[in-house]
Amino acid sequence: MRRQARKPFDESKIPNDLCPIATELIELKTGDWRAERPVVDRDKCVKCATCWLYCPTQCVQEKSTWFEANLEICKGCGICADECPHHAIVMKEELEE
């Protein structure tokens, strides 16, 4: 096996104060572009956590006797409603105020 003649990257030449450009965290509220929102029927919810398990954005939060979506993060994909075995979640159209 042949070796490279020189290292592809010399770490010693990097200044100590170098900072990548995109290091500032920005809070992104993905719920801003949602067309539908999940609504939980608290009487049907048995707190099985299936919605929490399948949610791609992990916006489902645990309450005392049910689960609820954080609408600031929820994208309205409807996976939680599709996967709920007790049909406790329905998707409602988001209305502009």
Order of alpha helices (4+ residues) and beta strands (2+ residues): beta-alpha-beta-beta-alpha-beta
